[in-house]
């Protein structure tokens, strides 16, 4: 059987991947009185007097909603909320397995930005954090920004920021291996969607170097007026020399290419034109260029999103820890500083002695990563006053 056949068989057997458990068994009248009426009235009164008690007296202090509209599901595209449910359940399973965070999937049957925002806002008092997932660009940008203003809990679009953080972590170590200089790098990002734009913004905030953004039509420039407002905004922060052309033009002499686009978008000739290139080809399930082809063309370090190649660049290294850290200190938001701290924490999980071309980032199965990320994220949240 293929991996798809085996997965389908497992899902049919399990009838879903998550369940709800009770923390205190109800075995007597006293148990019933404490868990439910009349005893439950007292925590209700305490929360009514002090809203912050809702995070201590209910599950919401360790509960995240994993929310989608089903419009950009993995490599499947717009398959709708019902078909997105297996992915959302899977994400919830990862939250629990790697971060010991309870998470609940919510699939919204609407593509209307205002309806989605209002729905999430109205249910936000049941959760300690919101993880937005697989929502198509450019709608996802507005949804996250507006919810961050409207809600009093952290809002995190993992496709954007989880991807950006894990890419930054991998790059911190890749430039060590190649002895390139932080701040003096020419970086090309192919794919100007949610992930690509978030990666660009974080790498600029961390001062990696100059960035050139490309979409399927070529290099983004500030002298163009794009229909997508997110493209106009990122064009103002990138391509400072206002270079025009296609991906192959952007990649000439580049130190780094990051692909969050489509299969076979990068050729061997493009990699050969780079400067001892670092190649992160992250399209799934088929990358922009296969690792062996990139290496043959002269790439010094290669990473993908796949588990069957070295250097898997996977968001599971990010979201369990960053939410664990945010929830632990009741963070107001997941700030730029917290994202940077997470990237450095993940990179730091690979020691200088362990670091090599095919080992620049810890395994996606390394469960120690979440605790290290949580510690650093909590610390930065407190230091920057980003807590209630």
C-alpha positions in Angstrom: 0.0 0.0 0.0 1.1 3.6 -0.5 1.3 6.1 2.3 -2.1 7.5 1.1 -3.7 4.1 1.3 -2.3 3.4 4.8 -3.4 6.8 6.0 -6.9 6.4 4.7 -7.1 2.9 6.4 -5.9 4.4 9.7 -8.4 7.3 9.6 -11.3 4.9 8.8 -10.2 2.8 11.8 -9.8 5.7 14.2 -12.9 7.7 13.1 -10.8 10.8 13.7 -7.5 11.5 15.5 -8.5 13.3 18.7 -11.0 12.9 21.5 -12.0 14.7 24.7 -11.0 13.3 28.1 -12.3 14.2 31.6 -9.6 15.3 34.1 -11.6 14.3 37.2 -13.7 11.1 37.2 -17.3 11.4 38.1 -17.9 8.3 40.3 -20.0 9.7 43.2 -22.6 12.2 44.1 -19.9 14.4 45.6 -18.0 14.3 42.3 -21.1 15.3 40.4 -21.7 18.2 42.9 -18.1 19.5 42.4 -17.8 19.1 38.7 -21.4 20.3 37.9 -24.2 21.7 40.0 -24.3 23.1 42.6 -20.5 23.5 43.1 -19.8 24.8 39.6 -21.6 28.0 40.5 -18.6 29.2 42.5 -16.0 29.3 39.7 -18.7 31.0 37.6 -19.0 33.7 40.2 -15.3 34.1 40.5 -14.9 34.5 36.7 -17.8 37.0 36.7 -15.9 39.1 39.3 -12.5 38.7 37.6 -12.4 37.8 33.9 -8.7 36.7 34.2 -9.8 33.8 36.4 -11.3 32.2 33.3 -7.8 31.2 32.3 -7.2 29.5 35.6 -10.6 28.0 36.4 -11.4 26.5 32.9 -9.6 24.7 30.2 -9.1 27.8 28.1 -5.7 28.6 29.6 -4.3 25.6 27.7 -6.8 25.4 24.8 -6.2 26.5 21.2 -8.7 26.7 18.4 -7.4 25.5 15.1 -9.5 27.3 12.5 -9.8 27.1 8.8 -12.2 27.9 5.9 -10.7 25.1 3.8 -9.6 27.4 1.0 -5.8 26.6 1.0 -5.4 23.1 2.4 -1.8 21.7 2.2 -1.2 21.1 -1.5 -4.9 20.4 -2.2 -6.2 24.0 -2.5 -9.8 25.0 -2.0 -11.4 21.7 -0.9 -13.9 23.2 1.6 -14.3 23.0 5.3 -15.5 19.4 5.6 -12.6 18.0 3.6 -10.2 20.2 5.6 -11.2 18.5 8.8 -8.6 15.7 8.7 -5.8 18.3 8.5 -7.2 20.3 11.3 -7.5 17.2 13.5 -4.0 16.3 12.6 -2.8 19.8 13.7 -4.6 19.3 17.0 -2.9 16.0 17.5 0.5 17.6 17.0 -0.4 20.4 19.5 -1.1 17.7 22.1 1.7 15.3 21.2 4.5 17.9 21.0 3.4 20.7 23.3 0.8 19.1 25.6 -1.6 21.7 24.5 -5.3 20.9 24.0 -6.6 22.0 20.6 -9.9 21.8 18.9 -10.6 22.0 15.2 -13.2 24.5 13.9 -14.0 24.5 10.1 -16.0 27.5 9.1 -18.3 27.2 6.1 -17.8 30.6 4.6 -15.3 32.4 2.4 -16.6 35.8 3.5 -13.9 37.7 5.4 -16.3 39.5 7.6 -18.2 36.4 8.5 -15.0 34.5 9.4 -13.7 37.4 11.5 -17.0 37.7 13.3 -17.3 34.0 13.9 -13.9 33.7 15.4 -14.3 36.8 17.5 -17.6 35.5 18.9 -16.1 32.2 20.0 -12.8 33.5 21.2 -13.8 33.6 24.9 -13.7 29.8 24.9 -10.0 29.6 24.0 -6.6 30.8 25.1 -5.3 31.2 21.6 -6.3 31.0 17.9 -4.3 29.1 15.3 -5.5 30.1 11.8 -4.8 27.5 9.2 -5.0 26.9 5.5 -6.8 30.2 4.7 -6.1 31.5 1.2 -4.2 34.7 0.6 -4.8 37.6 0.5 -7.8 37.2 2.7 -5.7 35.5 5.4 -3.7 38.8 6.0 -6.8 40.8 6.8 -8.4 38.1 8.9 -5.3 37.8 11.1 -4.7 41.5 11.5 -8.3 42.3 12.3 -8.7 39.4 14.8 -5.5 40.5 16.5 -7.1 43.9 17.1 -10.5 42.5 18.2 -9.5 39.6 20.5 -7.6 39.5 23.8 -5.8 36.3 23.1 -2.9 35.5 20.7 -3.8 35.1 17.0 -1.3 33.2 14.9 -1.6 32.2 11.2 0.8 29.2 11.1 1.0 29.1 7.3 2.5 32.6 7.5 4.5 32.8 10.7 5.2 29.2 11.6 6.7 28.8 8.2 8.7 32.0 8.5 10.1 31.1 11.9 11.2 27.6 10.9 12.8 28.9 7.7 14.7 31.6 9.7 15.9 28.9 12.2 17.2 26.7 9.3 18.9 29.7 7.7 20.7 30.8 10.9 22.4 27.4 10.8 22.8 27.1 7.1 24.8 30.4 6.9 27.1 29.0 9.7 27.8 25.9 7.7 28.5 27.9 4.5 30.4 30.6 6.4 28.3 33.3 4.8 27.8 36.6 6.6 24.6 37.6 8.3 23.4 40.9 7.0 25.3 40.6 3.8 23.1 38.0 2.0 21.2 38.2 -1.2 18.0 36.2 -0.7 15.5 35.3 -3.3 12.0 34.1 -2.3 9.9 32.4 -5.0 6.2 32.5 -4.1 4.6 35.7 -2.9 1.7 34.2 -1.0 1.1 34.1 2.7 4.2 32.0 3.5 6.5 33.9 1.2 5.6 37.3 2.4 5.8 36.3 6.0 9.2 34.8 5.5 10.4 38.0 3.8 9.1 40.2 6.6 10.7 38.1 9.3 14.1 37.8 7.6 14.1 41.5 7.1 13.3 42.1 10.7 16.1 39.8 11.7 18.5 41.6 9.3 19.6 38.7 7.2 20.2 40.8 4.2 18.6 42.0 0.9 15.5 40.2 -0.4 14.0 39.9 -3.9 10.5 38.5 -4.1 9.2 36.7 -7.1 5.7 35.4 -8.0 4.8 33.4 -11.1 5.0 36.5 -13.3 8.5 37.5 -12.1 10.2 39.9 -9.7 8.1 42.2 -7.6 9.1 45.8 -7.9 8.0 49.0 -6.1 7.3 50.8 -9.4 4.4 48.4 -10.2 0.9 48.8 -8.8 -0.4 45.3 -7.9 -4.1 44.4 -7.3 -3.0 42.5 -4.2 -2.2 45.0 -1.5 0.1 42.6 0.3 2.3 42.5 -2.9 2.4 46.3 -2.9 3.5 46.4 0.8 6.2 43.8 0.5 7.5 45.3 -2.7 8.3 48.5 -0.7 10.5 46.5 1.7 12.3 44.3 -0.9 14.3 44.6 -4.2 15.9 47.9 -3.2 17.7 48.2 -6.6 14.4 47.8 -8.4 15.6 44.9 -10.6 13.1 43.7 -13.2 12.9 40.2 -14.8 12.1 36.6 -14.0 13.1 34.1 -11.3 16.3 33.1 -13.2 17.4 36.8 -13.3 16.8 37.2 -9.6 18.8 34.0 -8.7 22.0 35.0 -10.5 24.6 35.5 -7.8 22.1 34.9 -5.0 23.3 33.3 -1.7 19.9 31.8 -0.9 16.7 30.7 -2.7 13.6 29.9 -0.7 10.8 28.3 -2.7 7.3 28.3 -1.4 5.7 28.0 -4.8 5.2 25.0 -7.1 6.9 21.9 -8.3 9.9 22.1 -10.7 10.0 25.9 -10.6 13.8 25.9 -10.1 16.2 24.5 -12.7 19.7 23.1 -12.2 20.9 26.1 -14.3 19.4 28.5 -11.9 21.1 26.8 -8.9 24.4 26.8 -10.8 24.1 30.6 -11.2 24.0 31.1 -7.5 26.9 32.0 -5.1 27.5 28.7 -3.3 23.8 28.6 -2.9 21.6 27.6 0.0 18.4 26.1 -1.5 15.2 25.6 0.5 12.8 24.0 -1.9 9.6 23.7 0.2 6.8 23.0 -2.2 4.9 19.9 -1.2 4.6 17.1 -2.0 7.1 17.8 -4.9 9.7 20.5 -4.3 10.7 23.2 -6.7 13.9 21.1 -7.4 14.8 17.7 -6.1 17.6 17.8 -3.5 20.0 15.6 -5.5 19.5 17.8 -8.5 20.2 21.0 -6.5 23.4 19.4 -5.0 24.6 18.3 -8.4 24.1 21.8 -9.7 26.3 23.2 -6.9 24.1 23.9 -3.9 26.0 23.9 -0.6 23.0 23.2 1.7 19.5 21.9 0.6 16.3 21.7 2.7 12.8 20.7 1.8 9.4 20.3 3.5 9.6 16.5 3.2 10.5 13.9 5.9 12.2 11.6 3.4 15.1 14.1 2.7 17.7 15.6 5.0 16.9 19.0 6.5 13.1 18.8 6.8 11.9 22.4 7.4 8.6 21.7 9.2 6.3 24.0 11.1 5.8 21.3 13.8 9.1 22.7 15.3 7.3 26.0 15.8 3.6 26.1 16.7 3.5 23.8 19.8 6.3 25.7 21.5 5.3 29.2 20.6 1.8 28.7 21.8 3.0 26.9 24.9 5.2 29.9 25.8 2.5 32.4 25.0 -0.2 30.6 27.0 2.1 30.1 30.0 2.5 33.8 30.6 -0.8 35.0 29.2 0.8 36.9 26.3 -1.3 39.5 24.6 -0.1 38.5 21.2 2.7 36.6 19.4 5.0 39.5 18.7 7.9 40.0 16.3 10.3 39.6 19.2 8.7 36.3 20.2 9.0 35.0 16.6 12.7 35.9 16.5 13.2 34.2 19.9 11.6 31.1 18.6 13.8 31.0 15.5 17.0 31.3 17.6 15.8 28.7 20.1 15.1 26.2 17.3 18.5 26.9 15.6 20.2 26.5 19.0 18.9 22.9 19.3 21.7 21.9 16.9 25.1 22.4 18.5 28.1 23.7 16.6 29.6 20.2 16.9 26.6 18.6 15.3 26.1 21.2 12.6 26.8 20.0 9.0 25.4 20.4 5.5 22.7 17.7 6.0 21.9 18.6 9.6 21.0 22.2 10.0 17.7 21.8 11.9 16.5 19.4 14.6 14.2 16.5 13.6 10.5 17.3 13.4 10.1 14.4 15.9 12.4 16.1 18.5 9.9 16.8 21.4 12.5 18.8 23.4 12.2 21.6 20.9 8.8 22.8 22.1 10.0 23.3 25.7 13.1 25.2 24.6 11.0 27.4 22.3 8.3 27.9 25.0 11.0 29.0 27.5 12.5 31.6 25.2 9.1 32.9 24.0 7.8 33.3 27.5 10.9 35.2 28.6 10.7 37.6 25.7 7.0 38.2 26.2 7.6 39.2 29.8 10.7 41.3 29.0 8.8 43.3 26.3 5.7 43.8 28.5 3.6 41.8 26.1 1.6 40.1 28.9 -1.6 40.8 30.8 
